[in-house]
Amino acid sequence: MKKIINIIILFNFFFISYVNASIKNNIISKFENIQNLSFKFKQNINEKIETGNCIIQYPKKIYCEYNNFNKKLLVSNGKNLVIKNQTSNQYYIYPIEKTALNLILDKDFLLKKMNLSGGDLIDEKYYRFKFIEGNNEINIYFDKITFDIIGWQNIDIYQNLVITYLFDVEVNKEIKKNQFKLPKQN
């Protein structure tokens, strides 16, 4: 009887490993074909919720408009990241390599890490790739069924926990030529 139980446990282990490998391979295959993403987002930064719309173009370009009182704008041209409060005209510029977005927006880097990572299933719904690079710990989440990216979690430059959930995601849409031009400081 003990032998049968051991065989069943071993079979379950190999079956679960096979299913996880299949999910991982499907996610990687789908992600490889993405050139850009357009989406709505909900972001939680230390319990403060913000929403808005973003466009990502790989590598390292992002344009986000926040639906908040300050009408925050976040733009990266691949080299620098600007955060602009359009109501008060506060303007912050950072080299992108000093931020976690430098990694999150680098598709080749993510694919390399995803291929090396085992990934794990969360709540039987989401597949997570977790990695640490330098001072950055980043979790990237994908839907287990559709294999679509659904968000990420990281620590920002101010050491805040940032959880970003993506929805209404559209892939490989046509993007305006100057979409990622950094806004001017007034």
C-alpha positions, 0 to 999 in steps of 0.5 A, spaced: 500 500 500 505 504 501 508 503 494 502 505 491 501 511 495 508 513 493 507 512 486 501 516 486 505 522 490 510 521 484 505 521 479 502 528 482 509 531 482 510 530 475 503 532 472 504 538 476 511 540 474 508 538 467 502 543 467 506 549 470 512 548 465 506 548 459 503 554 462 510 558 463 512 556 456 505 559 453 506 565 457 513 566 454 511 564 447 505 570 447 509 575 451 515 574 445 510 577 440 508 583 444 511 590 441 507 594 445 501 594 450 495 599 451 491 598 458 487 601 463 491 600 470 489 600 478 495 602 482 496 601 489 502 605 492 502 604 500 494 603 500 493 609 496 489 607 490 490 611 483 487 609 476 489 611 469 491 609 462 498 607 459 501 605 453 508 601 453 512 600 447 518 595 448 524 597 450 523 601 456 518 606 453 511 608 457 506 613 457 501 614 463 495 619 464 493 618 471 485 620 473 487 623 479 486 631 482 493 632 479 492 629 473 499 626 473 503 624 467 508 619 467 513 618 461 519 614 459 523 615 452 527 609 454 533 613 457 529 618 462 523 618 466 519 624 467 513 625 472 509 631 472 503 634 476 500 637 470 495 641 475 501 644 479 507 644 474 511 640 479 516 636 474 521 630 476 526 627 472 530 621 473 534 616 469 530 610 468 536 605 470 535 608 477 528 605 477 524 599 477 521 600 471 528 600 467 527 592 468 519 592 468 519 595 461 525 591 458 522 585 455 528 582 453 530 582 460 524 579 462 524 574 457 531 572 460 529 572 467 522 568 465 526 563 462 530 562 468 525 562 473 520 556 475 515 561 476 509 559 481 501 559 481 498 563 485 491 562 487 490 557 482 489 563 477 495 567 476 502 565 474 508 569 477 515 570 475 519 573 481 526 575 481 531 580 484 536 584 480 540 589 484 536 592 489 530 591 485 525 585 487 520 584 482 514 580 481 510 580 474 503 576 474 500 573 468 493 570 467 493 562 467 488 561 462 489 567 457 497 567 458 496 575 458 500 580 463 496 582 468 500 586 473 506 587 477 509 589 484 515 592 485 518 597 490 519 604 487 525 609 488 522 612 495 521 605 497 514 604 497 510 598 495 507 599 488 502 594 486 500 595 479 494 591 476 492 592 468 486 591 465 482 592 458 489 590 455 490 591 448 496 588 444 500 591 438 496 597 437 498 603 432 502 608 436 503 615 435 510 617 433 511 622 438 507 618 444 513 618 448 516 625 447 518 627 454 513 633 457 517 640 457 518 643 464 514 649 465 
